[in-house]
Amino acid sequence: MAEAHQAVAFQFTITPEGIDLHLSYQALNQIYLSGLRSWKKRISRIKNRIIKGVYPASPSSWLFVVIAILATMYMQSDPSMGLITKIREHLPLSLSLSAQGQTVLSVLLFSTLLWLSLILALRFCLKLLLSYHRWMFELHGRISTKTKVWATLVRLLSSRKPLLYSYQTSLPHLPVPSIKDTLERYLESVKPLLDVAGFQRMTRLAAEFEKSLGNHLQKYLKLKALWATNYVSDWWEEYVYLRSRSPIMVNSNYYGMDFLYVTPTATQAARAGNTITALFLYRRKTLMLRFNYLYSRIPGTVIPLCAAQCERMFNTTRTPGEETDVLQHWQDSEFVAVYHRGRYFRLWVYRAGRLLSPREIQYQIQRILDDPSPPSPGEDKLGALTAGNRMPWAQVRKQFFSSGVNKRSLDCIEKAAFFVTLDDQEEGMMGENPSVNLDRYAKSLLHGKCYDRWFDKSLSVVVYKNGKNGLNAEHSWADAPIVAHLWEFTLATDAFHLGYTTDGNCRGEIEHSLPPPQRLSWDIPLQTHVSESLAVAQALADDVDCHVFPFREFGKGRIKKLKMSPDSFVQLALQLAYYRDRGTFCLTYEASMTRLFREGRTETVRSSSNESCAFVLALEDREHCRKLFRKAAEKHQNLYRLAMTGSGIDRHLFCLYVVSKYLGVESPFLKEVLSQPWRLSTSQTPVQQMELFDLVNHPEFISLGGGFGPVADDGYGVSYIIMGEEMINFHVSCKHSCTETDSHKFGSQISQAMMDLMTLLNPDFKEATKANPDKQS
């Protein structure tokens, strides 16, 4: 309990001679420095809020306006056309100020109002400009004059370097598509998947919906769009994520992996030290608003993306409820929660107002690794509660974690910046069978042992015994691109900026007086509840079939030489692979972002189209393949752009369904649409900060990307990352319980489809592959 005594700033005892007061000047100094850090952060936040609030103007522009108005007044000219005089006449302090003082005060008030009006006008103009999306549909090298003028105006209005949230109020709201357009696009998307009778039936249902209930629901949706910042996001978060009562492990959470070929250090504590430091450095940058999310497709012009999802990245926990979960976020946290061999610890990473050095965090982690104490009864598998069904976890939390030592320890986990697991396994692409080990690595990050992760935390970092690391992320607070941006920074900062000594330890000095990590205490008379949740989670984990493989034969470099979108190429390969695997086509989900709009999240690209199905069938019959392939790829790109610019199908239909439920009316059309399974769910992990990785000089620092569990019981989940110019990494998942799915077989189909498509478009590729057999996986 030494650390508890050190935390006491003063003690007193009552003696016959009076009160004996003992002050701990070291503790008082720690309190002073922590308070100083807190006030510095508050001042910094206020400063950044002001800078962000006046964007695209600057705070100094106010002074320029004041000086300009004063100068014109000095020259006996009134630019306010009498408003300054009116303001002076109505000043309540006129009796206590001289005439000159009244004039100066009136000028200051008028200048401030004029300055604010100019800011609102600039922001409105920028919002109008950012509502233009035709640039998205123009071909590279064929930019219209209208788009060039638009790009020039955007550059002029956003010439100042923005902070993280500078553009938020200038981003347009997500538009509500018309009922007619949505239904037409929906029917077009399902036509190749239905027989003639089935398509006629859906056409009839759609027509009845449009004539009767559809327009009625649309009015409510348009009313919400006028009132709310985004008509989709709050309902999407609540009904798709937070109201789900099934386990979030596998079904919702997703994972991110370490480098493929290298591990910067084999020392577990050192890797944890650098990883934790890098994550806190990222958090500091987000708090200082030093990041910005930008999308660039036109040379010289960057388009802002919504950054609202960053607000709950750290210090956030999903807490269970009987009907719906709640996302809880705290303003700040100076510690992380650590799990090792069944024990939970609180590790403070700030001391006296400073972030501990990587070497000091390594020192503290090593203390946890060397701690021989056993877990208390029921503690080791406590995390299984977060892996099972949500209702039992909510009831147990209310009954056993509402007060006392359990509440205090649970608060330490939930209020932590993030969760860290020090895993006693070794993972990665290693050993005599690297492919099998990669698959095991993916399953470990996706679900672990079902009790050694805290799946409710926004971020759970896993550091393995051999120095490999990874990430498990809760899905409700943000989508994969946000977490991918964080993880790219973490890996790059760890390997290239923080680095390690020659013996594999972190750099920096150690303050040996650091108090040891605090072991959390529990009183857990609920082993039965834990066992029940663990049984549910274990059955789910055992059913997951994961396969991770790097596709090395070619990458986006060769695809782009064919004047082809790499994403469209991969999506068409997935369509071909699925058809060969199952002998039919299926409803295909590809995630697309809608962050061109304020508080935008995702939209669905229905990759299985009339054009893609026609191409696949033609390829199998070897007729007119290249022409059909180009047509299918162009169709996919157009669908992706429509989704990004607010003209998707599924979020609109989802919100109409929610409105119908609120009104208590049934729609056979909406009910059937939302019950159709996504047997092929896909997502590309974007590489957003390639400049952080020097792949020319260090090609071995290739990221594996990340993946997720299957969405449908009889379907596949496929994630892929297009890394560099010559590699695409795939993550495939399905369920063992379905006899028709096999992740390894489907992975082989994907590889073969990729090769066949490249050979189709570039016949010389087959000969080149024969000449370089070592390049094949």
C-alpha positions in Angstrom: 0.0 0.0 0.0 3.0 2.3 -0.4 1.4 4.1 -3.3 -1.7 4.9 -1.2 0.5 6.6 1.5 2.3 8.6 -1.2 -1.0 9.9 -2.5 -1.9 11.5 0.9 -0.9 15.2 0.8 -1.2 15.7 4.6 -1.9 13.8 7.8 -2.8 14.9 11.3 -3.0 13.3 14.7 -4.6 14.6 17.9 -2.2 14.6 20.9 -2.5 15.9 24.5 -0.4 18.9 23.2 -2.8 19.7 20.4 -3.0 18.8 16.7 0.2 17.5 15.1 0.0 18.3 11.3 2.4 16.6 8.8 2.6 18.0 5.3 3.9 15.9 2.4 5.6 18.5 0.2 6.2 15.8 -2.5 2.5 15.0 -2.7 1.6 18.7 -2.7 4.0 19.3 -5.6 2.4 16.4 -7.5 -1.0 17.9 -7.0 0.2 21.3 -8.1 1.8 20.0 -11.3 -1.3 17.9 -12.1 -3.5 20.9 -11.6 -1.1 23.0 -13.7 -1.4 20.5 -16.5 -5.1 20.5 -16.3 -5.3 24.3 -16.6 -2.9 24.3 -19.5 -5.2 21.8 -21.3 -8.3 23.9 -20.5 -6.6 27.1 -21.9 -5.4 25.1 -24.9 -9.0 23.8 -25.5 -10.4 27.4 -25.3 -7.8 28.7 -27.7 -8.5 25.9 -30.2 -12.3 26.3 -29.9 -11.9 30.0 -30.8 -9.6 29.2 -33.7 -12.0 26.5 -34.9 -15.1 28.6 -34.3 -14.0 31.5 -36.5 -12.8 29.3 -39.4 -12.3 30.1 -42.3 -11.4 33.5 -40.8 -8.7 33.9 -38.1 -8.8 35.6 -34.7 -6.3 38.2 -36.0 -8.7 39.2 -38.7 -10.9 40.8 -36.1 -8.1 43.2 -35.2 -7.7 44.0 -38.9 -11.5 44.9 -39.2 -11.3 47.1 -36.1 -8.3 49.0 -37.3 -9.8 49.4 -40.8 -13.1 50.9 -39.3 -11.2 53.1 -36.9 -9.0 54.4 -39.8 -12.0 55.3 -41.9 -13.7 57.0 -38.9 -10.5 59.0 -38.4 -10.7 60.1 -42.0 -14.2 61.5 -41.3 -16.0 58.7 -43.2 -18.6 56.4 -41.7 -18.5 52.9 -43.4 -21.4 51.8 -41.2 -23.8 54.2 -42.8 -25.0 55.5 -39.5 -25.0 52.3 -37.5 -22.1 53.3 -35.3 -24.0 56.5 -34.3 -27.1 54.5 -33.5 -25.1 52.1 -31.3 -23.5 55.1 -29.5 -26.9 56.5 -28.8 -28.1 53.3 -27.1 -25.0 52.6 -25.0 -26.0 52.1 -21.4 -22.6 53.5 -20.2 -22.9 56.8 -22.0 -22.9 58.8 -18.8 -19.6 57.4 -17.6 -17.6 57.5 -20.9 -16.3 60.5 -22.8 -17.5 61.2 -26.3 -14.3 59.6 -27.7 -14.6 56.6 -25.5 -18.2 56.1 -26.6 -17.1 56.3 -30.3 -14.3 53.8 -29.8 -16.7 51.4 -27.9 -19.3 51.7 -30.7 -16.7 51.0 -33.3 -15.6 47.9 -31.5 -19.1 46.6 -31.3 -19.9 47.4 -34.9 -16.6 45.8 -36.0 -17.2 42.7 -34.1 -20.7 42.3 -35.5 -19.4 43.0 -39.0 -16.6 40.4 -38.5 -19.0 37.8 -37.3 -21.3 38.5 -40.2 -18.4 38.0 -42.6 -17.5 34.7 -41.0 -21.0 33.4 -41.3 -21.1 34.6 -44.9 -17.8 32.8 -45.7 -18.9 29.7 -43.9 -22.2 29.7 -45.9 -20.3 30.1 -49.1 -18.0 27.2 -48.2 -21.0 25.1 -47.3 -22.5 25.8 -50.7 -19.3 24.9 -52.4 -18.9 21.7 -50.5 -22.4 20.7 -51.5 -21.2 20.4 -55.1 -20.3 16.8 -55.8 -20.1 16.5 -59.6 -16.3 16.5 -59.3 -16.7 13.0 -57.9 -18.1 11.7 -61.2 -15.6 13.3 -63.6 -12.8 11.2 -65.1 -9.2 11.8 -64.2 -7.6 14.2 -66.6 -11.0 15.4 -67.9 -12.0 18.0 -65.4 -14.7 20.4 -66.6 -14.4 24.2 -66.4 -17.1 24.3 -63.8 -15.2 22.0 -61.5 -12.0 23.9 -62.1 -13.7 27.1 -61.0 -15.2 25.3 -58.0 -11.9 23.9 -57.0 -10.3 27.4 -57.2 -13.0 28.9 -54.9 -12.6 26.0 -52.4 -8.8 26.6 -52.3 -9.4 30.3 -51.7 -11.9 29.9 -48.9 -9.9 27.2 -47.1 -6.4 28.6 -47.6 -5.7 28.7 -43.9 -4.4 25.5 -42.3 -7.5 23.9 -40.7 -7.6 22.2 -37.3 -9.4 18.9 -36.7 -12.9 20.3 -36.4 -12.5 23.5 -38.4 -14.8 22.4 -41.2 -17.5 20.8 -39.1 -20.0 23.7 -39.4 -19.2 24.2 -43.1 -20.0 20.6 -44.1 -23.4 20.1 -45.8 -26.1 18.0 -44.3 -26.8 14.6 -45.7 -29.7 15.0 -48.3 -32.8 12.8 -48.2 -33.1 11.1 -51.7 -36.5 11.0 -53.3 -38.6 7.9 -52.8 -38.8 7.3 -56.5 -35.0 7.3 -57.0 -34.3 5.0 -54.1 -36.9 2.5 -55.2 -35.7 2.5 -58.8 -32.1 1.9 -57.6 -33.2 -0.8 -55.2 -35.1 -2.7 -57.9 -32.2 -2.4 -60.3 -29.9 -3.9 -57.6 -32.0 -7.0 -56.9 -33.0 -7.7 -60.5 -30.0 -10.1 -61.1 -30.6 -11.9 -57.8 -34.3 -12.7 -58.3 -36.2 -14.9 -60.7 -38.8 -13.3 -63.0 -41.7 -14.0 -60.6 -39.7 -12.8 -57.6 -38.7 -9.6 -59.3 -42.3 -8.9 -60.4 -43.5 -9.4 -56.9 -40.9 -6.9 -55.5 -41.8 -4.4 -58.2 -45.4 -4.6 -57.2 -44.6 -4.2 -53.5 -42.4 -1.2 -54.3 -45.1 0.4 -56.4 -47.7 -0.1 -53.6 -45.3 1.4 -51.0 -44.5 4.4 -53.1 -48.3 5.2 -53.7 -49.4 4.6 -50.2 -47.1 4.7 -47.2 -43.8 5.8 -48.7 -44.6 9.5 -49.3 -46.1 9.7 -45.8 -43.0 8.4 -44.2 -40.8 10.6 -46.4 -42.4 13.7 -45.0 -41.4 12.8 -41.5 -37.9 12.0 -42.7 -37.5 15.4 -44.4 -38.8 17.1 -41.3 -36.0 15.3 -39.3 -33.4 16.2 -41.9 -34.4 19.9 -41.4 -34.1 19.6 -37.7 -31.2 17.2 -37.1 -27.6 17.5 -38.2 -27.8 14.1 -39.9 -31.0 12.2 -40.5 -29.3 8.8 -40.4 -26.4 8.7 -37.9 -28.2 8.8 -34.5 -30.7 6.1 -35.5 -28.0 4.0 -37.1 -25.9 4.1 -33.9 -28.9 3.3 -31.7 -30.8 0.6 -33.7 -28.0 -1.1 -35.5 -25.4 -1.2 -32.7 -26.6 -0.1 -29.2 -30.0 -1.9 -29.2 -28.6 -5.2 -30.4 -28.8 -7.8 -27.6 -26.5 -10.4 -29.1 -22.8 -10.5 -28.3 -20.7 -7.7 -29.7 -17.6 -10.0 -29.8 -17.3 -11.3 -33.4 -20.7 -9.9 -34.4 -19.8 -6.2 -34.1 -16.2 -5.6 -33.0 -13.4 -5.7 -35.5 -9.6 -6.0 -35.4 -6.4 -4.5 -36.7 -3.1 -6.3 -37.1 0.6 -5.5 -36.8 3.2 -5.4 -39.5 3.3 -8.5 -41.7 7.0 -9.2 -42.0 8.7 -7.5 -39.0 8.2 -7.1 -35.3 10.2 -4.0 -34.1 11.1 -5.8 -30.8 10.6 -9.2 -29.3 10.4 -7.8 -25.8 6.7 -7.7 -24.8 7.0 -4.9 -22.2 9.0 -2.7 -24.6 6.4 -3.1 -27.4 3.7 -2.3 -24.9 5.6 0.8 -23.8 6.0 2.2 -27.3 2.4 1.3 -28.3 0.9 2.9 -25.3 3.0 6.0 -25.8 2.1 6.3 -29.5 -1.6 6.0 -28.7 -1.3 8.8 -26.1 0.6 11.0 -28.5 -2.2 10.5 -31.0 -4.8 11.4 -28.3 -2.7 14.5 -27.6 -2.8 15.5 -31.2 -6.6 15.0 -31.4 -7.1 17.1 -28.2 -4.8 19.8 -29.7 -6.8 19.4 -33.0 -3.6 18.9 -34.9 -5.0 16.3 -37.2 -7.4 16.8 -40.1 -9.2 14.3 -42.3 -9.0 15.3 -46.0 -10.1 13.6 -49.2 -8.2 14.5 -52.3 -9.1 13.6 -55.9 -8.4 16.8 -57.8 -4.8 17.8 -57.8 -4.2 20.8 -55.5 -7.6 20.6 -53.9 -8.5 18.8 -50.7 -12.1 18.2 -49.6 -12.7 18.0 -45.8 -14.2 14.9 -44.2 -16.3 14.9 -41.0 -14.2 14.3 -37.9 -17.1 13.9 -35.4 -16.3 10.2 -34.8 -12.9 11.2 -33.3 -14.6 12.7 -30.2 -15.2 9.4 -28.5 -12.0 7.6 -29.6 -10.5 7.5 -26.1 -11.9 7.4 -22.5 -15.0 5.7 -23.9 -17.0 2.6 -22.9 -20.1 0.9 -24.1 -22.1 0.1 -21.0 -24.9 -2.5 -21.2 -28.5 -1.8 -20.6 -31.5 -4.1 -20.6 -33.1 -2.6 -23.6 -30.3 -0.5 -25.1 -26.6 0.1 -24.4 -25.2 3.5 -23.7 -21.9 5.0 -24.9 -20.2 6.8 -22.0 -17.4 9.2 -22.7 -15.1 11.0 -20.2 -13.3 14.2 -20.9 -9.9 12.9 -19.9 -8.1 9.9 -18.4 -4.5 9.6 -17.2 -4.4 5.9 -17.0 -5.0 2.6 -18.9 -6.5 -0.6 -17.7 -4.2 -3.7 -18.1 -5.1 -7.4 -18.1 -2.5 -10.1 -17.5 -3.0 -13.7 -16.5 -6.4 -13.2 -15.0 -5.5 -10.0 -13.0 -6.6 -6.4 -13.7 -4.4 -3.4 -13.1 -4.6 0.4 -13.3 -1.5 1.8 -14.8 -1.0 5.6 -14.5 0.8 7.0 -17.6 1.0 10.6 -16.3 3.1 11.8 -13.4 3.4 15.4 -12.2 1.6 16.5 -15.3 3.9 14.8 -17.8 3.5 11.7 -20.0 5.8 9.0 -18.8 8.6 8.1 -21.2 8.3 4.8 -23.2 11.1 3.4 -21.1 9.1 4.2 -17.9 5.9 2.6 -19.2 8.0 -0.5 -20.2 9.3 -0.5 -16.6 5.8 -0.4 -15.2 4.5 -3.1 -17.7 7.4 -5.3 -16.7 6.3 -4.9 -13.0 2.9 -6.3 -14.0 4.5 -9.2 -16.0 6.7 -10.1 -13.0 3.9 -9.9 -10.4 3.4 -13.5 -9.2 0.1 -12.8 -7.4 -2.8 -15.1 -8.5 -6.2 -13.8 -9.6 -8.9 -13.4 -7.0 -11.8 -15.9 -7.2 -13.8 -15.2 -10.4 -11.5 -12.4 -11.6 -9.7 -14.3 -14.3 -12.7 -14.8 -16.5 -14.6 -11.6 -15.6 -14.2 -10.2 -19.1 -16.4 -12.9 -20.5 -19.4 -10.8 -19.3 -18.6 -8.3 -22.1 -18.4 -11.1 -24.7 -21.7 -12.7 -24.0 -25.3 -11.6 -24.6 -26.0 -8.0 -23.5 -29.1 -8.6 -21.3 -27.4 -10.9 -18.8 -24.4 -8.5 -18.6 -26.7 -5.5 -17.9 -28.5 -7.4 -15.1 -25.3 -8.6 -13.5 -23.8 -5.1 -13.8 -26.8 -3.5 -12.1 -26.8 -6.2 -9.3 -23.2 -6.6 -8.5 -21.3 -3.5 -9.8 -23.4 -0.6 -8.6 -21.5 0.0 -5.4 -18.5 -1.0 -3.3 -15.2 -2.4 -4.4 -16.7 -3.8 -7.6 -17.9 -0.4 -8.8 -14.6 1.2 -8.0 -12.7 -1.4 -10.0 -15.1 -1.4 -12.8 -14.9 2.4 -13.0 -11.1 2.0 -13.4 -11.6 -0.1 -16.5 -14.5 1.9 -18.0 -12.9 5.3 -17.4 -9.4 4.2 -18.7 -8.1 5.8 -21.8 -8.2 2.3 -23.4 -7.7 -1.3 -22.4 -4.5 -3.3 -22.7 -4.1 -7.1 -22.7 -0.7 -8.6 -22.1 -1.3 -11.9 -23.9 0.9 -14.9 -22.9 0.6 -16.4 -26.4 2.9 -15.8 -29.4 1.3 -14.7 -32.7 2.2 -13.6 -36.2 3.4 -15.0 -39.5 6.0 -17.4 -38.1 7.0 -21.0 -37.7 6.8 -23.8 -40.3 3.2 -23.0 -41.2 2.9 -19.2 -41.4 -0.5 -19.3 -43.1 -2.1 -21.3 -40.3 -0.4 -19.0 -37.7 -1.8 -15.9 -39.5 -5.3 -17.4 -39.2 -4.8 -18.0 -35.5 -3.5 -14.5 -35.1 -6.7 -13.1 -36.6 -8.9 -15.2 -34.4 -6.9 -14.2 -31.4 -7.5 -10.5 -32.1 -11.2 -11.0 -33.0 -12.1 -12.9 -29.8 -9.1 -14.1 -27.9 -10.0 -16.5 -25.1 -13.4 -14.7 -24.8 -12.5 -13.5 -21.4 -9.0 -11.8 -21.8 -10.3 -8.7 -23.6 -12.8 -6.0 -22.5 -15.0 -5.8 -25.6 -17.0 -2.9 -24.3 -14.0 -0.5 -24.4 -13.7 1.7 -27.5 -10.1 0.4 -28.0 -8.5 -2.8 -26.7 -4.8 -3.2 -27.5 -3.3 -6.6 -27.4 0.5 -7.1 -27.0 1.7 -10.7 -27.3 4.6 -12.5 -25.6 6.8 -12.3 -28.7 6.3 -8.5 -29.2 3.5 -8.7 -31.8 0.6 -6.4 -31.2 -2.9 -5.8 -32.5 -6.2 -4.0 -31.8 -9.8 -4.8 -31.1 -12.3 -2.0 -31.6 -15.9 -1.6 -30.5 -18.0 -0.6 -33.5 -20.8 1.7 -32.3 -18.7 4.8 -31.7 -16.8 4.9 -35.0 -16.2 3.1 -38.3 -13.0 1.3 -39.5 -11.4 4.3 -41.3 -11.2 6.3 -38.1 -9.5 3.4 -36.2 -7.3 2.7 -39.2 -6.0 6.2 -39.1 -5.2 5.8 -35.4 -3.5 2.5 -35.9 -1.4 3.7 -38.9 -0.1 6.5 -36.7 0.6 4.1 -33.8 2.6 1.6 -35.9 4.6 4.3 -37.7 5.3 6.2 -34.5 6.3 3.0 -32.7 8.7 1.8 -35.4 10.1 5.0 -37.0 9.9 7.7 -34.4 10.1 6.2 -30.9 12.2 3.3 -31.9 14.2 0.9 -29.7 17.7 0.4 -28.3 19.9 -2.3 -29.8 18.8 -4.7 -27.1 15.2 -4.2 -27.9 14.2 -1.9 -25.0 12.4 1.4 -25.2 14.3 4.7 -25.2 14.3 7.2 -22.4 15.2 7.4 -18.7 13.5 5.8 -15.8 12.3 7.4 -12.6 12.6 4.5 -10.2 10.4 6.1 -7.6 7.4 5.5 -9.7 4.6 3.8 -7.7 3.8 0.4 -9.0 0.7 -0.3 -11.0 -2.4 -0.6 -8.9 -4.0 -4.1 -8.7 -7.8 -3.9 -8.9 -9.8 -5.7 -6.2 -13.0 -7.6 -6.7 -15.7 -9.3 -4.7 -17.3 -11.6 -7.3 -20.0 -14.0 -6.1 -21.2 -14.5 -9.7 -19.2 -17.3 -11.1 -22.4 -18.9 -12.5 -23.2 -15.7 -14.5 -19.7 -15.5 -15.8 -19.7 -19.2 -16.9 -23.0 -18.7 -18.8 -21.6 -15.7 -20.7 -18.4 -17.5 -21.4 -20.2 -20.6 -22.8 -22.2 -18.3 -25.2 -19.0 -16.5 -26.2 -17.0 -19.7 -26.6 -19.5 -21.3 -28.8 -19.5 -18.2 -31.0 -15.7 -18.0 -31.1 -15.3 -21.7 -31.9 -17.7 -21.3 -34.9 -15.7 -18.6 -36.5 -13.5 -19.6 -39.4 -10.8 -17.0 -40.3 -8.3 -17.0 -43.1 -5.8 -14.2 -43.7 -3.5 -14.2 -46.8 -1.3 -11.7 -48.6 -1.9 -11.6 -52.3 1.5 -10.8 -53.8 1.1 -11.5 -57.5 0.3 -7.8 -58.2 -1.2 -4.8 -56.5 -2.8 -1.4 -57.4 0.2 -0.4 -59.5 -0.5 -3.0 -62.2 -4.3 -2.4 -61.9 -4.0 1.3 -62.4 -1.9 0.8 -65.5 -5.0 -0.7 -67.0 -6.9 2.6 -66.2 -9.0 0.7 -63.7 -10.1 1.4 -60.2 -8.3 -1.0 -57.8 -11.4 -1.2 -55.6 -13.7 -2.0 -58.6 -11.2 -4.7 -59.7 -11.2 -6.4 -56.3 -15.0 -6.2 -56.0 -15.5 -7.8 -59.4 -13.0 -10.5 -58.4 -15.1 -11.1 -55.3 -18.2 -11.5 -57.4 -16.4 -14.0 -59.6 -15.0 -15.9 -56.7 -18.5 -16.1 -54.9 -20.1 -17.4 -58.1 -17.5 -20.1 -58.5 -17.8 -21.0 -54.8 -21.6 -21.1 -54.6 -22.8 -21.3 -58.2 -25.1 -18.2 -57.8 -25.0 -14.5 -57.0 -25.9 -12.9 -53.7 -26.7 -9.6 -52.1 -23.3 -7.9 -51.6 -22.5 -5.3 -49.0 -19.5 -2.9 -49.5 -19.1 -0.2 -46.9 -18.7 3.3 -48.3 -18.2 6.5 -46.2 -20.6 9.4 -46.2 -18.2 11.7 -44.3 -18.4 14.4 -47.0 -21.5 15.3 -44.9 -21.7 16.4 -41.3 -21.8 13.5 -38.9 -21.8 11.1 -41.8 -20.9 7.5 -41.3 -21.4 4.8 -43.9 -23.6 3.8 -46.8 -23.9 0.5 -48.7 -22.6 -0.1 -52.1 -24.6 -3.0 -53.6 -21.6 -4.4 -55.6 -23.7 -7.2 -57.2 -25.2 -5.4 -60.2 -26.7 -6.4 -63.5 -23.4 -5.5 -65.2 -21.2 -7.5 -62.8 -23.4 -10.5 -63.1 -23.4 -10.3 -66.9 -19.6 -10.1 -66.9 -19.2 -13.1 -64.6 -21.6 -15.2 -66.7 -19.8 -14.1 -69.9 -16.4 -14.9 -68.4 -17.5 -18.4 -67.6 -18.7 -18.6 -71.3 -15.7 -16.6 -72.6 -17.8 -14.1 -74.6 -17.2 -10.3 -74.9 -15.4 -10.4 -71.6 -13.2 -7.3 -71.7 -16.0 -4.9 -72.8 -18.4 -6.3 -70.1 -15.7 -6.1 -67.5 -15.1 -2.4 -68.2 -18.8 -1.8 -68.1 -19.2 -3.6 -64.8 -16.2 -1.7 -63.3 -17.6 1.7 -64.4 -21.0 0.7 -62.9 -19.4 -0.2 -59.6 -17.5 3.1 -59.5 -20.7 5.0 -60.2 -22.5 3.1 -57.4 -19.7 3.9 -55.0 -19.8 7.6 -55.9 -23.6 7.7 -55.5 -23.2 6.2 -52.0 -20.5 8.7 -51.0 -22.6 11.7 -52.2 -25.8 10.8 -50.3 -27.7 8.9 -53.1 -27.4 5.5 -51.6 -30.2 3.0 -51.1 -30.0 1.3 -47.8 -29.7 4.1 -45.2 -32.7 5.8 -46.7 -34.8 2.6 -46.6 -33.5 1.9 -43.1 -34.7 5.4 -41.8 -38.1 4.9 -43.5 -38.4 1.7 -41.7 -37.6 3.3 -38.3 -40.2 6.0 -39.0 -42.8 3.3 -39.8 -42.1 1.6 -36.5 -42.5 4.9 -34.6 -45.8 5.5 -36.3 -46.9 1.9 -35.6 -47.6 1.1 -39.2 -46.4 -2.0 -41.1 -44.9 -2.0 -44.6 -44.5 -5.5 -46.3 -42.0 -3.9 -48.7 -39.7 -2.4 -46.0 -40.0 -5.5 -43.8 -38.8 -7.8 -46.7 -36.1 -5.4 -47.8 -34.5 -5.2 -44.3 -34.7 -8.9 -43.7 -32.7 -9.9 -46.8 -29.3 -11.3 -45.8 -26.0 -9.9 -46.9 -24.2 -13.2 -47.7 -21.1 -11.3 -48.9 -20.1 -8.4 -46.7 -17.0 -6.6 -47.8 -14.9 -3.6 -46.8 -11.7 -2.0 -47.9 -9.4 -0.8 -45.1 -8.1 2.6 -46.5 -4.5 3.5 -46.2 -4.7 7.2 -45.3 -1.2 8.1 -44.2 1.2 6.4 -46.6 3.7 9.2 -46.0 4.3 7.8 -42.6 5.7 4.5 -44.1 8.8 4.6 -46.2 8.0 1.5 -48.3 10.7 2.4 -50.8 13.6 2.0 -48.3 11.7 -0.2 -45.9 9.4 -2.4 -48.0 9.1 -4.9 -45.1 7.0 -2.6 -43.0 3.8 -3.7 -44.7 0.6 -3.5 -42.6 -1.7 -6.5 -42.6 -4.8 -4.4 -42.2 -7.7 -5.8 -40.3 -10.9 -7.8 -40.5 -14.3 -8.7 -39.0 -16.7 -11.6 -38.5 -19.3 -12.8 -41.0 -22.5 -10.9 -41.1 -24.7 -13.8 -42.2 -24.6 -17.3 -40.8 -24.2 -18.8 -44.3 -22.1 -16.0 -45.8 -18.6 -14.5 -45.9 -17.0 -11.4 -44.4 -14.2 -10.1 -46.5 -11.9 -7.2 -45.6 -8.9 -6.1 -47.8 -6.2 -3.5 -47.7 -4.4 -2.3 -50.8 -1.0 -1.8 -49.4 1.7 -0.2 -51.6 1.9 -0.9 -55.3 2.4 -4.7 -55.2 0.3 -6.3 -52.5 -3.3 -6.7 -51.4 -4.0 -8.4 -48.0 -7.3 -10.2 -47.6 -9.1 -11.2 -44.4 -11.9 -13.8 -45.0 -14.3 -15.0 -42.3 -17.3 -17.4 -42.2 -18.8 -20.0 -39.9 -17.9 -23.7 -39.4 -21.5 -24.5 -38.7 -22.4 -23.7 -42.3 -21.4 -26.6 -44.5 -21.5 -24.4 -47.7 -18.8 -22.0 -46.5 -15.1 -22.4 -46.1 -12.8 -19.4 -45.6 -9.7 -21.2 -47.1 -11.5 -22.4 -50.1 -13.0 -19.0 -50.7 -9.6 -17.4 -50.2 -8.3 -19.7 -53.0 -11.2 -18.7 -55.2 -10.4 -15.0 -54.6 -6.7 -15.5 -55.5 -7.7 -17.4 -58.7 -10.3 -14.8 -59.7 -7.7 -12.0 -59.3 -5.3 -13.8 -61.5 -7.9 -14.6 -64.1 -9.1 -11.0 -64.3 -5.6 -9.7 -64.7 -4.9 -12.3 -67.4 -8.1 -11.3 -69.2 -7.2 -7.6 -69.3 -3.5 -8.1 -69.8 -2.7 -11.4 -71.6 1.1 -10.8 -71.2 0.6 -11.1 -67.4 0.4 -14.9 -67.6 3.7 -15.2 -69.3 5.3 -12.7 -66.9 4.0 -14.8 -64.0 5.5 -18.0 -65.4 8.9 -16.2 -65.8 8.8 -15.2 -62.0 7.3 -18.1 -60.1 8.9 -17.0 -56.9 6.5 -14.0 -56.7 3.5 -16.3 -56.3 2.3 -17.0 -52.8 
